[in-house]
Amino acid sequence: MTAYILSKAALNAYTRILAKKHPSLCINCVCPGYVKTDITYNTGVLTVDEGAQGPVRLALLPNGGPSGLFFSRLEESEF
Ligand SMILES: NC(=O)c1ccc[n+]([C@@H]2O[C@H](COP(=O)([O-])OP(=O)(O)OC[C@H]3O[C@@H](n4cnc5c(N)ncnc54)[C@H](OP(=O)(O)O)[C@@H]3O)[C@@H](O)[C@H]2O)c1
């Protein structure tokens, strides 16, 4: 779990670095929520379709959309 937490902290930091370096791109990170997948041994409260909503919405952002942010599902959140 320690490695997992550190990997997420590194990913969040790298997101901000990349967003600063490439201001013309939308580069964000997102937590999908607690989803029924292999990693949670299917104990999550969200279906895979529900968990995918946040990442898919960010992937489909139009040009000029927000960048360098962290989202919790569909909402912008603090890092
Ligand atoms: N599920 C949650 O509640 C939850 C909550 C917060 C964040 N997340 C994050 O969401 C992301 C997806 O999680 P998930 O729930 O979909 O997990 P998952 O069911 O365990 O799926 C992980 C996926 O990553 C692939 N993968 C693992 N190691 C890989 C490697 N070395 N190279 C290429 N692909 C690799 C796996 O491929 P194979 O199937 O081929 O092994 C699988 O498709 C993860 O970053 C996870 O930390 C999930």
The ligand as an SDF file (V2000), in Angstrom:
LIG
                    3D

 48 52  0  0  0  0  0  0  0  0999 V2000
  -10.8340    0.6570   -8.5240 N   0  0  0  0  0  0  0  0  0  0  0  0
  -10.7950    1.6900   -7.6760 C   0  0  0  0  0  0  0  0  0  0  0  0
  -11.5930    1.7590   -6.7050 O   0  0  0  0  0  0  0  0  0  0  0  0
   -9.7770    2.7740   -7.8540 C   0  0  0  0  0  0  0  0  0  0  0  0
   -9.7800    3.8650   -6.9510 C   0  0  0  0  0  0  0  0  0  0  0  0
   -8.8510    4.8880   -7.1170 C   0  0  0  0  0  0  0  0  0  0  0  0
   -7.9420    4.8170   -8.1580 C   0  0  0  0  0  0  0  0  0  0  0  0
   -7.9430    3.7600   -8.9940 N   0  0  0  0  0  0  0  0  0  0  0  0
   -6.9280    3.7330  -10.0690 C   0  0  0  0  0  0  0  0  0  0  0  0
   -7.5300    3.5130  -11.3420 O   0  0  0  0  0  0  0  0  0  0  0  0
   -6.5980    2.8360  -12.2040 C   0  0  0  0  0  0  0  0  0  0  0  0
   -7.2870    1.6110  -12.8040 C   0  0  0  0  0  0  0  0  0  0  0  0
   -7.6310    0.7820  -11.7210 O   0  0  0  0  0  0  0  0  0  0  0  0
   -8.6030   -0.4470  -11.8590 P   0  0  0  0  0  0  0  0  0  0  0  0
   -9.5210   -0.3740  -10.6860 O   0  0  0  0  0  0  0  0  0  0  0  0
   -9.1820   -0.5310  -13.2400 O   0  0  0  0  0  0  0  0  0  0  0  0
   -7.5770   -1.5990  -11.5940 O   0  0  0  0  0  0  0  0  0  0  0  0
   -7.4700   -3.0800  -12.1800 P   0  0  0  0  0  0  0  0  0  0  0  0
   -8.8300   -3.6900  -12.3530 O   0  0  0  0  0  0  0  0  0  0  0  0
   -6.5080   -3.7910  -11.3090 O   0  0  0  0  0  0  0  0  0  0  0  0
   -6.8670   -2.8590  -13.6210 O   0  0  0  0  0  0  0  0  0  0  0  0
   -5.5660   -2.3770  -13.7660 C   0  0  0  0  0  0  0  0  0  0  0  0
   -5.2320   -2.3890  -15.2200 C   0  0  0  0  0  0  0  0  0  0  0  0
   -3.8870   -2.0240  -15.3650 O   0  0  0  0  0  0  0  0  0  0  0  0
   -3.2710   -2.9690  -16.2340 C   0  0  0  0  0  0  0  0  0  0  0  0
   -1.8630   -3.0870  -15.8670 N   0  0  0  0  0  0  0  0  0  0  0  0
   -1.3420   -3.4370  -14.6830 C   0  0  0  0  0  0  0  0  0  0  0  0
    0.0020   -3.4470  -14.7360 N   0  0  0  0  0  0  0  0  0  0  0  0
    0.3130   -3.0910  -16.0050 C   0  0  0  0  0  0  0  0  0  0  0  0
    1.5420   -2.9240  -16.6980 C   0  0  0  0  0  0  0  0  0  0  0  0
    2.7280   -3.1170  -16.0910 N   0  0  0  0  0  0  0  0  0  0  0  0
    1.5110   -2.5380  -17.9870 N   0  0  0  0  0  0  0  0  0  0  0  0
    0.3230   -2.3390  -18.6000 C   0  0  0  0  0  0  0  0  0  0  0  0
   -0.8720   -2.4820  -17.9960 N   0  0  0  0  0  0  0  0  0  0  0  0
   -0.8840   -2.8560  -16.7180 C   0  0  0  0  0  0  0  0  0  0  0  0
   -4.0110   -4.2610  -16.0420 C   0  0  0  0  0  0  0  0  0  0  0  0
   -3.8610   -5.0530  -17.1590 O   0  0  0  0  0  0  0  0  0  0  0  0
   -4.2010   -6.6420  -17.1140 P   0  0  0  0  0  0  0  0  0  0  0  0
   -5.6570   -6.7860  -16.9450 O   0  0  0  0  0  0  0  0  0  0  0  0
   -3.6860   -7.1190  -18.4220 O   0  0  0  0  0  0  0  0  0  0  0  0
   -3.4350   -7.2010  -15.9340 O   0  0  0  0  0  0  0  0  0  0  0  0
   -5.4240   -3.7450  -15.8930 C   0  0  0  0  0  0  0  0  0  0  0  0
   -6.0350   -3.5480  -17.1580 O   0  0  0  0  0  0  0  0  0  0  0  0
   -5.3870    2.4830  -11.3360 C   0  0  0  0  0  0  0  0  0  0  0  0
   -4.3930    3.4530  -11.5450 O   0  0  0  0  0  0  0  0  0  0  0  0
   -5.9400    2.5790   -9.9070 C   0  0  0  0  0  0  0  0  0  0  0  0
   -4.9270    2.8870   -8.9740 O   0  0  0  0  0  0  0  0  0  0  0  0
   -8.8490    2.7480   -8.8780 C   0  0  0  0  0  0  0  0  0  0  0  0
  1  2  1  0
  2  3  2  0
  2  4  1  0
  4  5  1  0
  4 48  2  0
  5  6  2  0
  6  7  1  0
  7  8  2  0
  8  9  1  0
  8 48  1  0
  9 10  1  0
  9 46  1  0
 10 11  1  0
 11 12  1  0
 11 44  1  0
 12 13  1  0
 13 14  1  0
 14 15  2  0
 14 16  1  0
 14 17  1  0
 17 18  1  0
 18 19  2  0
 18 20  1  0
 18 21  1  0
 21 22  1  0
 22 23  1  0
 23 24  1  0
 23 42  1  0
 24 25  1  0
 25 26  1  0
 25 36  1  0
 26 27  1  0
 26 35  1  0
 27 28  2  0
 28 29  1  0
 29 30  1  0
 29 35  2  0
 30 31  1  0
 30 32  2  0
 32 33  1  0
 33 34  2  0
 34 35  1  0
 36 37  1  0
 36 42  1  0
 37 38  1  0
 38 39  2  0
 38 40  1  0
 38 41  1  0
 42 43  1  0
 44 45  1  0
 44 46  1  0
 46 47  1  0
M  CHG  2   8   1  16  -1
M  END
$$$$
